[in-house]
Every structure is written in structure tokens, then in C-alpha cells.
Amino acid sequence: MTHRITIVGLGVGELEQLPFGIYRLLKNTTQPIYLRTVDHPVVSELAAEGMNFTSFDSVYERHSRFEDVYTEIVEELLRLSETTDIIYAVPGHPLVAESTVQQLLQRTDNVDVVGGQSFLDPMFAALGVDPIEGFQLLDATAFAVDEAQIRQHLLIGQVYDALVAGDLKVQLMERYPDEHLVTLVTAAGTSQQTVQNVPLYELDHVTTLSNLTTVYVPPVTDEQTLNRDFATLKEIIARLRGEGGCPWDQEQTHESLKRHLIEESYELLEAIDLQDDNLMIEELGDVLLQVMLHAQIGLDEGYFDIRDVIGSVSDKMIRRHPHVFGETTVDSSADVVSNWQDIKAQEKPERTSLLDGVTKGAPALMRAEDIQKKVAKVGFEWEDVEELRELKEAAPEERLGEFGDVLFSITLVGKYLGLSAEEGLQRTNDKFIRRFTRMEQLADRPLVEMTLEEQDSLWHQAKQEEQS
């Protein structure tokens, strides 16, 4: 039978700030007292008054990760409580930034939590900040910058040395200006309290860091920085579509935006072909704009919003990557594609034909390639192409259809060779534009005034220049 574990908060300051009830409990108990760490202002004073205790500081020396330290402490506390009631004392309040306490609460019901003052009250007092304005409390040793709400007050605890501060600085500078003023508060609420303001880029240069140091990052007010935040983009789109917004944006529908999405997608493809990073940033932004407009229209009409869009794709990526988020094992990218198709088929059982998933809105050549790839999976593909002969022999009213057959066959040839008909045609389009533009530059008069032979001569000249 597990005995009781009484968890006590030692507060954040010296003995005078320790609640009398906790002081009396620690002084008068006959139960063994265990401390997560002796590195706390009140411990030495309690020891001087005769309190006996055992600390877990040696556990820190055996592990390089805090997760392992906390796990061993919890296991040891549970083992000790098998034979007797014990007291476990932690800095601050047991339910504020105490991983071992949370783990104990998950592992056993035989726990009593006795409060203590958390570091938050003296921290806000030292900073002169009202928490009702909105704040976050995060752990520097497990910090992920994407979790930071840059419009709120941000407190980051456990910034205990320059190495942790350096890692924290690098992450924060991804979203905050380098010159953003941050505040380091050490031993908040004690007689040793220090408050130091430094620009973010100097965060790891401070020499007074300790396990009692917390970094305060004030909200961002700089408009240029806020414009990089996803919430700002969402607000901008809502304003454009809302009352007093832009008449053009207000008039748009899912249908009216279709051609814009296609245009922006092709402009992005051009930026990729040019290998122009700045242009890619701009064009990716334009594609994202289309997504945001569609999501805002969905919200305005009461059907869905951007969170539904993000949730849908997140769920899909997790579901279709069991080799990353599950227990499935793959040996190659071919296995990944095969798993993807199998999972996709299970998700869409209403599809009865192999070709049900071919996108109707795709460019014709891309659609033909998709069709051919799908039917090839069941062995349905021709070994030779006869459409050119049939086109020559076709009646006038049949030629458009026969011409389509030729184009379909050309994409099939591309498939055999591992080439994309869409990319090949686009490359030829680009080549033609380059050579024709060079013809215009070489001409000594408008092309319209030249004979076909003269134009052809310029074409060959432009072609030779390019090939040389």
C-alpha cells in the first residue's frame, strides 16, 4: 500500500515570506522530508533552525537531461512512499512549473498538495505588469518559439546559465527584433532580487544568470514584426472582407477566385524555375492570400474557417504518414507512395472507379499524365501509337478529337521516358519566347514588314546564338 506524499511549496523568498502553516508543518513533522533541491533561499535558514532533510541534487549530476532527472526523482518518491508517509518540498508553488509534481499526480492519488507562494506574484510586481492583459509562462529548457504569443507578456523560466540563454536568444530572434528589450529578473521577491534590461541580442552575455532567473519578453508593438505573424494576416483578410473594407474583396466568391489561384500558382512555378528566393517569397504569399480569401469566404458564409483548413491538412498528414507518426516501417519512397495510396483509398470508399480521383480542373496535359499513371497501375497501356495516321485520315469534324488523341499519346510517350509533357511544353514555350524576343531585337524594322524568309533567317540567327 502506498502511503501519503505531502507536497509542500517553499515559496520564492526567505524565511519571513514562508507561510506560517508551512513553516509549522516543516518544523513539527516526524515524517522524512525530501527536497528537490537545496538551492533555494529558505532552505539554509530552515536547516539552521534544525530541519533535517534529504535532497535530490545528486540526481541532477547523473543525467544530462531534465526529463531524466525528474523521472528518477518521481520513481524514488514513489518507492519511498511504499513504506511510510513522506513530505516532498519544492521551490515556489507545487502546481506552478513543477514537472515532478505533475508526474506524481498522474502516477498516484495518494498526494496532498500544500500551497506556497509562486514566483509569479513577485515577478509581476517586479515588472510592473498586469497579467490580466494576457501572459504566457514557458520553460526555457523545453522552449519552442512557435508557441510564443508575441502580442502577450511572455515569462520564460529556468534560464539558469549562458548556454540555455544562448539557445533561447537564437529562437526568440526568429520572431522578435534583435533590439527588442527584454528583462531578466533573478530571485524575484527576495532581498537578493535583481532586475536587468538588455536588448535581446545580448541575452546570453548577462553574467548573473542562475536557477532563479526568469526572462520577461514584452509584447511586440512594432508593425513590421507583427506583419510577420499569422494572426495579423488573418485580421487583414477579415478587415478587407468586412464592413468598411475593400469593395473588390467583398465581391469575391469561391468561383470568381478560381482563375486567380491558377494564375498565382503558375507565377510561383516561374519563381521556382528562376531559383529566385525573394520572388518565391512573394509568390508563395500570393498563393497563401488565395487560401486565406477562400477561408474567409467560408467563415463569412458560416461553413468553415482557416482553422478547419489547417486542422484538415494536419490530420491528413499524420494519418497518411504512419511511418513517421505511427509504428509502420518503410524501406523507400516507393513504400511511402504505396501506403499513401492505400490510406487514401480507405478514406474515400465512395470512389468506384480508378479514375474517380483525376482532377477535372487540372491543365489538360497534366490531367492526361495523371490518367495514364493511374491506368498503368493495372497494366492498361499501349505499346505503340497510331494516332498520327488517324489524324491525317480524319474528316474535318473529327479532327479536333483525333488531335486530342495525338496529344494524349504524346503524354504517354513522355511517361515511357520518365518525362513530364507539361514541363516539356512549358520549356518549349519559354524557349520560343526567348528566341522570338531576340528576333525582335535583331530586326532592323518591324517584323510585320518582313517576308517569311527574312523572319526565318532571324529565327535561325537567334537559335544559333542561343546554342552557342
C-alpha positions in Angstrom: 0.0 0.0 0.0 1.3 3.4 -1.0 1.4 5.9 1.9 0.6 9.6 1.6 3.0 12.1 -0.2 2.5 15.6 1.1 3.9 18.1 -1.4 4.9 21.4 0.1 5.7 24.7 -1.7 8.7 26.6 -0.2 7.7 29.9 -1.8 10.2 32.1 -3.6 11.8 34.1 -0.8 13.4 33.9 2.6 12.0 32.5 5.8 10.0 35.7 6.6 7.9 35.1 3.4 7.2 31.4 4.1 3.5 30.9 5.1 3.3 30.1 8.9 1.3 26.9 8.3 4.0 25.5 6.0 6.7 26.7 8.5 5.0 24.9 11.3 4.5 21.7 9.2 8.1 21.5 8.4 9.3 22.3 11.9 7.0 19.8 13.7 6.7 16.9 11.3 8.0 13.5 12.2 7.8 12.4 8.5 11.0 12.3 6.4 11.4 15.5 4.3 12.8 15.3 0.7 13.8 18.4 -1.2 14.0 18.5 -5.0 17.0 20.9 -4.5 18.7 22.7 -1.6 19.4 25.6 -4.0 16.7 27.8 -2.5 17.0 30.8 -0.1 14.7 29.4 2.6 16.4 26.0 2.9 19.6 27.2 4.6 17.5 29.2 7.1 15.3 26.2 7.9 18.4 24.0 8.2 19.9 26.5 10.7 16.7 26.0 12.8 17.3 22.3 12.9 15.2 21.0 10.0 16.5 17.6 8.7 16.0 16.7 5.1 17.4 14.7 2.1 17.8 16.4 -1.3 17.8 15.0 -4.8 20.6 17.3 -6.0 22.8 14.3 -6.7 20.3 13.1 -9.2 21.0 16.1 -11.4 24.6 15.1 -11.6 23.7 11.7 -13.0 21.8 12.9 -16.0 22.2 15.4 -18.9 18.5 15.9 -19.5 16.0 17.4 -17.0 13.4 14.9 -18.2 15.6 12.0 -16.9 16.2 13.9 -13.6 12.5 14.4 -12.9 11.7 10.8 -13.9 14.2 9.4 -11.4 13.0 11.7 -8.6 9.4 10.6 -9.1 10.3 6.9 -9.1 12.3 7.3 -5.9 9.5 9.2 -4.2 7.0 6.5 -5.1 9.4 3.9 -3.8 9.9 5.7 -0.5 6.2 6.2 0.0 5.7 2.4 -0.1 6.8 2.1 3.5 5.8 5.5 5.1 4.3 8.9 4.7 6.7 11.4 3.3 7.0 15.2 2.6 8.3 16.4 -0.7 9.2 20.1 -0.7 9.7 22.1 -3.9 10.5 25.7 -4.7 7.7 28.2 -5.2 4.2 26.7 -5.5 3.9 22.9 -6.2 1.5 23.4 -9.1 3.5 26.1 -10.9 6.3 25.0 -13.2 7.0 21.8 -11.3 7.3 18.8 -13.6 7.9 16.3 -10.8 4.6 17.3 -9.1 2.6 16.9 -12.3 4.1 13.4 -12.8 3.3 12.4 -9.2 -0.3 13.5 -9.7 -0.5 11.4 -12.8 1.0 8.3 -11.1 -0.8 8.2 -7.8 -3.9 9.5 -5.9 -2.1 9.4 -2.6 -0.9 13.0 -2.8 -1.7 16.1 -0.8 -0.6 19.5 -2.1 0.1 22.2 0.4 0.3 25.6 -1.3 3.2 28.0 -1.3 3.8 31.3 -2.9 4.7 31.0 -6.6 7.2 33.3 -8.2 4.5 34.8 -10.4 3.2 37.4 -7.9 6.6 38.9 -7.0 7.6 38.6 -10.7 4.7 40.8 -11.9 5.3 43.2 -9.0 9.0 43.5 -10.1 8.0 44.1 -13.7 5.0 46.3 -13.0 2.9 44.2 -15.4 -0.8 43.4 -15.0 -1.3 39.7 -16.0 -4.9 40.4 -17.0 -3.5 41.9 -20.2 -2.6 38.3 -21.2 0.6 36.4 -20.5 2.4 33.1 -21.2 4.7 31.1 -18.9 7.1 28.9 -20.7 10.1 26.7 -19.8 13.5 27.7 -21.3 14.7 24.1 -21.3 11.8 23.0 -23.5 11.2 26.2 -25.4 9.7 26.2 -28.9 9.4 29.7 -30.4 6.3 28.9 -32.4 4.4 28.6 -29.1 5.2 32.2 -28.2 2.3 34.7 -28.5 4.2 37.8 -29.4 1.3 40.1 -28.6 1.3 38.9 -25.0 3.6 39.3 -22.0 6.0 36.3 -22.1 7.7 34.8 -19.0 10.4 32.2 -19.6 11.7 30.4 -16.5 14.7 28.2 -15.9 17.2 30.4 -17.8 19.9 29.2 -15.4 23.1 29.7 -17.5 24.6 31.2 -20.6 24.1 28.1 -22.7 20.3 28.0 -22.1 20.2 31.8 -22.6 22.0 31.4 -25.9 19.7 28.8 -27.2 16.7 30.9 -26.1 18.1 34.0 -27.7 18.5 32.3 -31.1 14.9 31.1 -31.1 13.4 34.4 -29.9 15.3 36.3 -32.6 13.4 34.3 -35.2 10.2 36.2 -34.2 11.3 39.2 -32.2 13.6 42.1 -33.4 17.2 41.8 -32.4 17.0 45.1 -30.4 13.8 44.1 -28.6 14.3 45.0 -24.9 14.0 42.0 -22.5 14.2 41.9 -18.7 16.0 39.4 -16.6 14.6 39.0 -13.1 16.6 37.0 -10.6 15.3 35.9 -7.1 12.1 37.8 -7.5 10.5 38.8 -4.2 13.7 38.3 -2.1 16.2 40.7 -0.7 18.6 39.5 -3.4 16.2 40.4 -6.2 17.8 41.9 -9.3 16.2 43.4 -12.4 18.3 43.9 -15.6 17.2 45.2 -19.0 19.1 44.2 -22.1 18.5 44.0 -25.8 17.6 40.6 -27.0 20.8 40.0 -28.9 22.8 40.4 -25.6 20.7 37.9 -23.6 23.4 35.4 -23.3 26.0 38.0 -22.3 24.5 38.5 -18.8 26.7 37.2 -16.1 24.1 37.0 -13.2 22.1 34.0 -14.6 21.0 31.4 -12.1 18.3 28.8 -11.5 16.2 31.7 -10.0 16.4 33.8 -13.3 13.3 34.4 -15.4 13.3 36.3 -18.7 10.5 38.6 -19.4 9.8 39.4 -23.1 7.3 42.3 -23.5 4.6 42.3 -26.2 5.7 43.3 -29.7 4.3 46.6 -30.9 6.4 47.1 -34.0 4.1 46.9 -37.0 6.7 45.3 -39.3 7.3 42.5 -36.9 3.6 42.0 -36.3 3.1 41.8 -40.0 5.1 38.5 -40.0 2.6 37.0 -37.5 -0.1 34.7 -38.9 -2.8 36.3 -36.7 -2.1 39.7 -38.4 -2.7 38.2 -41.9 -5.9 36.7 -40.7 -7.0 40.1 -39.3 -6.1 41.9 -42.5 -8.2 39.5 -44.7 -11.1 39.8 -42.3 -10.9 43.6 -42.5 -10.7 43.6 -46.3 -13.8 41.4 -46.4 -15.6 43.1 -43.6 -17.7 46.3 -43.2 -15.7 49.3 -44.4 -13.3 47.0 -46.2 -12.4 46.7 -49.9 -15.3 46.6 -52.4 -13.3 44.2 -54.7 -12.5 41.7 -51.9 -16.1 41.9 -50.6 -17.4 40.9 -54.0 -15.3 37.8 -54.4 -16.7 34.3 -54.3 -15.1 30.9 -54.4 -15.9 30.8 -58.1 -14.6 34.2 -59.0 -11.2 33.5 -57.3 -10.6 30.2 -59.3 -8.6 31.8 -62.1 -6.6 33.9 -59.7 -5.5 30.8 -57.8 -4.4 29.3 -61.1 -2.5 32.4 -62.1 -0.7 32.8 -58.8 0.2 29.1 -58.8 1.9 29.4 -62.2 3.7 32.6 -61.1 5.1 30.6 -58.2 6.2 27.9 -60.6 8.0 30.5 -62.6 9.8 31.8 -59.5 10.9 28.2 -58.7 12.3 27.8 -62.2 14.2 31.1 -61.8 15.5 29.9 -58.4 14.7 33.4 -57.1 14.2 33.1 -53.4 12.8 36.6 -53.0 10.4 36.1 -55.8 9.4 32.8 -54.3 8.6 34.5 -51.0 6.4 37.0 -52.9 4.6 34.4 -55.0 4.1 31.9 -52.1 2.5 34.9 -50.3 0.1 35.4 -53.2 -0.9 31.7 -53.1 -1.4 31.9 -49.4 -3.5 35.0 -50.0 -5.8 33.0 -52.1 -6.1 30.3 -49.4 -6.9 33.0 -46.8 -9.5 34.6 -49.0 -11.3 31.3 -49.6 -11.2 30.5 -45.8 -12.6 34.0 -45.0 -15.4 33.5 -47.5 -16.1 30.2 -45.8 -16.2 31.9 -42.4 -18.4 34.7 -43.8 -20.9 32.2 -45.1 -20.8 30.2 -41.9 -19.4 26.9 -43.3 -15.7 26.8 -42.3 -12.7 28.9 -41.4 -8.9 28.7 -41.7 -8.7 26.6 -38.5 -10.8 23.9 -40.3 -8.4 24.1 -43.2 -5.3 23.7 -41.0 -6.9 21.0 -39.0 -7.9 19.0 -42.1 -4.4 19.0 -43.6 -2.7 18.3 -40.2 -5.0 15.3 -39.6 -4.3 14.1 -43.1 -0.6 14.4 -42.9 -0.5 12.5 -39.6 -2.9 9.8 -40.9 -1.1 9.3 -44.2 2.4 9.2 -42.6 2.1 6.2 -40.2 5.9 5.6 -40.7 6.5 8.9 -39.0 3.7 9.3 -36.6 2.9 5.6 -36.0 4.5 2.2 -36.0 4.6 1.4 -39.7 8.1 0.7 -41.2 9.0 1.7 -44.8 12.2 1.0 -46.8 11.9 3.5 -49.6 9.9 6.4 -51.0 8.0 3.9 -53.2 6.7 2.3 -49.9 5.6 5.7 -48.8 3.7 6.3 -52.0 2.1 2.9 -51.8 1.0 3.4 -48.2 -0.3 6.9 -49.1 -2.5 5.5 -51.9 -3.8 2.6 -49.7 -4.8 5.0 -46.9 -6.3 7.4 -49.4 -8.4 4.6 -50.9 -9.6 3.7 -47.4 -10.5 7.4 -46.7 -12.6 7.7 -49.9 -14.5 4.4 -50.1 -17.3 6.1 -52.2 -15.0 6.1 -55.2 -15.8 3.2 -57.5 -13.5 3.9 -60.5 -9.7 4.0 -60.6 -10.1 7.4 -62.3 -12.5 9.0 -59.8 -9.7 11.0 -58.3 -8.5 12.6 -61.5 -8.8 16.4 -61.0 -11.2 18.0 -63.5 -9.7 21.4 -63.1 -6.1 20.5 -63.8 -4.4 21.6 -67.1 -5.1 19.1 -69.9 -1.6 17.7 -70.3 -1.2 17.2 -66.5 -4.6 15.5 -66.4 -3.6 13.2 -69.2 -0.4 12.3 -67.4 -2.4 11.5 -64.2 -4.9 9.3 -66.1 -2.1 7.4 -67.8 -0.2 6.8 -64.5 -3.4 5.5 -62.8 -4.4 3.1 -65.6 -0.8 1.8 -65.9 -1.1 0.5 -62.3 -3.5 -2.1 -63.7 -1.4 -2.8 -66.8 -3.6 -0.9 -69.2 -1.1 0.9 -71.6 -0.4 0.7 -75.3 3.0 -0.3 -76.7 2.7 1.8 -79.9 1.0 5.0 -81.1 -1.2 5.2 -84.3 -3.0 8.5 -83.7 -0.9 10.5 -86.2 -2.1 8.3 -89.1 -5.7 8.6 -87.8 -5.4 12.4 -87.6 -4.3 12.6 -91.2 -7.2 10.4 -92.4 -9.9 12.0 -90.2 -12.9 14.0 -91.6 -12.9 17.8 -90.7 -15.5 17.4 -88.0 -13.5 14.6 -86.3 -10.1 16.2 -86.4 -10.3 18.0 -83.0 -11.0 14.8 -81.3 -8.2 13.0 -83.2 -5.8 15.9 -82.4 -6.6 15.4 -78.7 -5.8 11.7 -79.2 -2.3 12.7 -80.6 -1.7 14.9 -77.6 -2.8 12.2 -75.2 -0.4 9.8 -77.0 2.5 12.3 -76.7 2.0 12.4 -72.9 2.1 8.6 -73.0 5.5 8.7 -74.7 6.6 11.1 -72.0 5.5 8.6 -69.4 7.5 5.9 -71.0 10.6 8.1 -70.9 10.0 9.4 -67.4 9.4 12.9 -68.8 6.6 15.4 -68.0 4.6 16.6 -71.0 3.5 19.7 -69.1 7.1 20.7 -68.1 8.4 19.8 -71.6 5.8 22.0 -73.3 6.4 24.8 -70.8 10.1 24.6 -71.6 9.4 24.8 -75.3 7.1 27.8 -74.7 9.9 29.6 -72.8 12.4 28.8 -75.5 10.1 30.1 -78.2 9.6 33.3 -76.2 13.3 33.8 -75.8 14.1 33.3 -79.5 11.2 35.4 -80.8 12.2 38.2 -78.4 15.7 38.0 -79.8 14.3 38.1 -83.3 12.6 41.4 -82.5 15.9 42.8 -81.2 17.8 41.7 -84.3 15.3 43.1 -86.8 16.1 46.4 -88.5 12.4 47.1 -89.0 9.1 45.8 -87.6 8.6 42.1 -88.2 5.3 42.7 -89.8 7.1 44.4 -92.7 9.4 41.4 -93.3 8.9 38.4 -95.5 8.6 35.0 -94.0 12.1 34.2 -95.4 13.6 37.2 -93.6 11.8 36.3 -90.4 13.1 32.7 -90.7 16.6 34.0 -91.2 16.4 36.0 -87.9 14.9 32.9 -86.2 17.9 30.8 -87.2 20.3 33.5 -86.1 18.6 33.8 -82.7 18.7 29.9 -82.4 22.4 29.8 -83.3 23.2 32.5 -80.7 21.4 30.6 -78.0 23.0 27.3 -78.9 26.5 28.8 -79.0 
